[in-house]
Amino acid sequence: MPKIMNVSAVEILHHLKLNCQIPIVLEGIATRIIIAEAVKKAGITVEQKELQQAADSLRLANQLVKADDTWAWLQKHYLSLDDLEEIAQINLLSAKLANYLFADRVEKFFVENQLDFFGAVTYEVILDDEDLAFELFYALQENEIAFSEIAQKYIQEIELRRTGGYDGIRYRKDFKPEIAAAVFASRPPQVIKPIITQTGVHLIFVEEVIKPQLNEQLRLKILGDLFSAWLKQQLEEVKVVAHLDLDNQELAKLA
């Protein structure tokens, strides 16, 4: 049987202070308050059916399929069922507020920033030796070696090596500027000339360049980005003052 170690709320607060995590906590609290005030001002409400769907989505996102899984998760995070409902409500209200503020701006933002939403499917190997990178590049041009063979030989990270250096689908902003210029000027499928950055020498195979379409997935991404930028601006306009000195009455409540 494991040894029981009791930890008080005061000790938890002290730990957060020592680990310099108070600013992160304060930002989270301020964000929640800003959203709550904006929701109230906008007159946004939540119906019980919507709340239930939000709670179901929350459980699904945390793989809480069975009731036992849910209870175990709640205990692990020191949450009650009411807390779970409050989290679901905050998520739902945040989504509704984002939609209220920016739904009519998504299409305009997409058109104005369309180049940023071009995607590319790439495979990448980062080398330390420029001469070796060019040697491998020319070998690829002559079909003397496959990109997957290079990945197997020169990628150290096991999982990345197993996928042949697959980087997935990335947007222009996800690449370093000098790499983005070459990737989106390529004619896939194509291996582009090695590019030198501070990280190393990048040997990249561009499998596909994906033209942007304003589908639901991208719409939600833009909506989320606009909302995050708005929240950041709101946070910059407030000064959060933390009162961390607890009096005896407050200590008694935390005991």
C-alpha positions in Angstrom: 0.0 0.0 0.0 1.5 3.4 -1.0 2.5 5.9 1.7 0.0 8.7 2.1 1.5 12.2 1.7 -0.8 15.1 2.5 -0.3 18.3 0.6 -2.1 21.5 1.5 -3.4 24.2 -0.8 -0.9 26.6 0.8 1.9 24.2 -0.1 0.5 23.9 -3.7 0.5 27.7 -3.9 4.1 27.9 -2.6 5.2 25.3 -5.2 3.6 27.3 -8.0 5.5 30.4 -6.7 8.9 28.6 -6.5 8.4 27.2 -10.0 7.6 30.6 -11.4 4.2 29.4 -12.6 2.1 32.1 -11.0 2.1 34.3 -14.2 0.7 31.4 -16.2 -2.0 30.7 -13.7 -2.9 34.4 -13.5 -3.1 34.6 -17.3 -5.5 31.7 -17.3 -7.7 33.3 -14.7 -7.7 36.6 -16.5 -8.6 34.9 -19.7 -11.6 33.1 -18.1 -12.8 36.4 -16.6 -12.4 38.3 -19.9 -14.4 35.6 -21.7 -17.1 35.6 -19.0 -17.5 39.4 -19.2 -17.6 39.4 -23.0 -20.2 36.6 -23.0 -22.4 38.5 -20.6 -22.1 41.7 -22.6 -23.0 39.9 -25.8 -26.0 38.2 -24.1 -24.8 34.8 -25.1 -26.6 31.9 -23.4 -26.3 28.1 -23.3 -29.1 25.6 -23.5 -29.1 22.4 -21.5 -28.9 20.3 -24.7 -25.9 22.2 -25.9 -24.2 21.8 -22.5 -24.8 18.1 -22.6 -23.2 17.9 -26.1 -20.2 19.9 -24.9 -19.8 17.6 -21.9 -19.9 14.6 -24.2 -17.3 16.2 -26.5 -15.1 16.9 -23.5 -15.3 13.3 -22.3 -14.6 12.0 -25.8 -11.6 14.3 -26.2 -10.2 12.8 -23.0 -11.1 9.2 -24.0 -13.6 8.9 -21.1 -15.7 6.2 -22.6 -16.9 4.4 -19.5 -18.2 5.9 -16.3 -15.3 4.4 -14.4 -12.9 6.2 -16.7 -14.7 9.5 -16.0 -14.6 9.0 -12.2 -10.9 8.1 -12.4 -10.1 11.2 -14.5 -12.1 13.4 -12.1 -10.2 12.1 -9.1 -6.8 12.4 -10.8 -7.5 16.1 -11.5 -9.3 16.8 -8.2 -12.5 17.7 -10.0 -16.2 17.1 -9.2 -19.0 16.5 -11.7 -20.0 20.2 -11.3 -16.4 21.1 -12.2 -16.7 19.0 -15.3 -19.9 20.7 -16.3 -18.3 24.1 -15.7 -15.3 23.2 -17.9 -17.8 22.1 -20.6 -19.7 25.4 -20.2 -16.5 27.5 -20.5 -15.5 25.6 -23.7 -19.0 26.1 -25.2 -19.2 29.8 -24.3 -15.7 30.4 -25.6 -16.7 28.8 -29.0 -20.0 30.8 -29.1 -18.1 34.0 -28.3 -15.6 33.4 -31.0 -18.4 32.7 -33.5 -20.2 35.9 -32.3 -17.2 38.1 -32.7 -15.6 36.7 -35.8 -17.9 34.5 -37.9 -18.5 37.2 -40.4 -14.8 38.0 -40.8 -13.5 34.5 -41.6 -14.1 34.6 -45.4 -12.5 38.1 -45.7 -9.5 37.0 -43.6 -9.1 33.9 -45.8 -9.1 35.9 -49.0 -6.7 38.5 -47.7 -4.3 35.9 -46.4 -4.8 33.1 -48.9 -1.1 32.6 -49.6 -0.6 31.7 -45.9 -3.0 28.8 -46.2 -1.3 27.0 -48.9 -0.2 23.6 -47.5 2.6 21.3 -48.3 3.2 17.6 -47.7 6.9 17.1 -47.1 9.5 14.7 -46.0 12.7 16.0 -44.4 16.2 15.0 -43.4 18.4 17.4 -41.6 22.1 16.9 -42.0 25.2 18.5 -40.5 27.4 18.2 -43.6 26.6 20.4 -46.6 28.8 18.4 -49.0 27.0 15.2 -47.9 23.6 16.9 -48.4 24.4 17.9 -52.0 25.9 14.5 -52.7 22.7 12.9 -51.6 20.6 15.4 -53.5 22.4 14.7 -56.8 22.1 10.9 -56.1 18.3 11.4 -55.7 18.3 13.3 -59.0 19.9 10.4 -60.7 17.6 7.9 -59.0 20.6 6.2 -57.4 19.0 6.3 -54.0 15.5 6.7 -52.6 14.6 9.4 -50.1 13.3 6.7 -47.7 16.8 5.1 -47.7 18.3 8.5 -46.8 15.8 8.9 -44.0 16.5 5.4 -42.6 20.3 6.0 -42.6 20.5 9.6 -41.4 17.5 10.4 -39.1 18.3 9.7 -35.5 14.8 10.1 -34.0 13.2 6.6 -34.1 9.6 7.6 -34.8 10.6 10.1 -37.5 12.9 7.6 -39.0 10.0 5.0 -39.2 7.9 7.5 -41.1 10.7 8.3 -43.5 11.0 11.9 -42.3 7.3 12.7 -42.9 6.4 16.2 -41.7 2.7 15.9 -42.4 0.7 18.8 -43.9 2.2 22.2 -42.9 1.2 25.7 -43.8 3.6 28.4 -45.2 3.9 30.0 -41.7 5.1 26.6 -40.3 8.2 26.7 -42.4 11.3 28.9 -42.0 11.0 31.7 -44.6 13.9 30.5 -46.7 12.4 27.0 -46.7 8.9 28.2 -47.5 10.1 30.1 -50.5 11.6 26.9 -52.0 8.9 24.5 -51.0 6.0 26.5 -52.5 8.0 27.3 -55.7 8.6 23.6 -56.3 6.8 21.4 -58.7 5.8 18.3 -56.7 6.8 15.5 -56.5 10.3 17.1 -56.2 13.3 17.1 -54.0 14.5 20.7 -53.6 18.1 21.7 -53.3 19.6 21.5 -49.8 18.9 24.6 -47.7 21.2 25.8 -44.9 19.7 27.2 -41.7 20.9 27.4 -38.1 19.3 24.0 -37.6 21.5 22.3 -40.2 21.3 21.4 -43.9 17.7 20.6 -44.9 17.1 17.9 -47.6 13.4 18.1 -48.4 11.1 16.0 -50.6 7.9 17.9 -51.5 5.2 15.3 -52.2 2.3 17.8 -52.8 1.4 21.4 -52.5 -2.2 21.8 -51.5 -4.2 24.8 -52.7 -6.3 26.3 -49.9 -10.1 25.8 -49.7 -12.2 27.4 -47.1 -13.7 24.1 -45.7 -15.1 23.7 -42.2 -11.7 22.6 -40.7 -10.0 25.7 -42.0 -12.9 27.9 -41.1 -12.6 26.7 -37.5 -8.8 27.2 -37.5 -9.2 30.8 -38.7 -11.9 31.5 -36.2 -9.7 30.1 -33.4 -6.7 32.2 -34.6 -8.8 35.4 -34.7 -10.2 34.6 -31.2 -6.7 33.9 -29.8 -5.4 37.2 -31.2 -8.4 39.0 -29.7 -7.7 37.4 -26.3 -4.1 38.4 -26.5 -5.0 42.0 -27.1 -7.5 41.9 -24.2 -4.9 40.6 -21.9 -2.4 43.3 -22.9 -5.0 45.9 -21.9 -5.4 44.7 -18.3 -3.0 44.5 -15.4 -3.5 41.5 -13.2 -2.6 42.0 -9.5 -2.3 38.9 -7.5 -2.9 38.9 -3.7 -1.0 35.9 -2.5 -0.8 36.7 1.2 -3.5 34.7 2.9 -5.0 35.8 6.2 -6.0 33.3 8.9 -9.6 33.1 7.7 -8.5 32.3 4.2 -6.0 29.7 5.5 -8.8 28.0 7.5 -10.9 27.7 4.2 -7.9 26.1 2.5 -7.1 23.7 5.3 
